[in-house]
Amino acid sequence: MCDTDDIEEVVIKNSVEPQVFAYSCDDKIEGVPHPCPDSIFRLAAIGRSGSGKSNLIQALTQSTGKKKIYNKKFSNVFIVSPSVASQSDKPKLPADRFYSSIKGYLKFLIDYKMRKIWKGEV
């Protein structure tokens, strides 16, 4: 049995301190109100049809003025939604950022990664 009274901390001379690397994705996003995340994150809006998932995402990413939260804050936005094709007011993104199923999105990610590996960029 170990008696915690017998434990003693020993200071090591010239010890190595681990260095924490800073990545650009760790940067804080300026002007994001609490309680919204102010650094890199993923968001899944899950609910029944008509519950306001698309409206929530569009409000967060496209609102301007006082209600602006994430408008023009991200460079890589992808929307995976079976109903996106039927939306009258689609998010303002290039056509290659919309996927009707997670399979299509995952295929895109795999193809993209394989192209980078093939070109020696990874």
Secondary structure, DSSP 8 states (H G I E B T S, - for coil): ---GGG------TT---------GGGS--TT--TTS--SS-------STTSSHHHHHHHHHH--GGG-SSTT--S---EE-TTGGG-SS--SS-GGGEESSHHHHHHHHHHHHHHHHHTT--
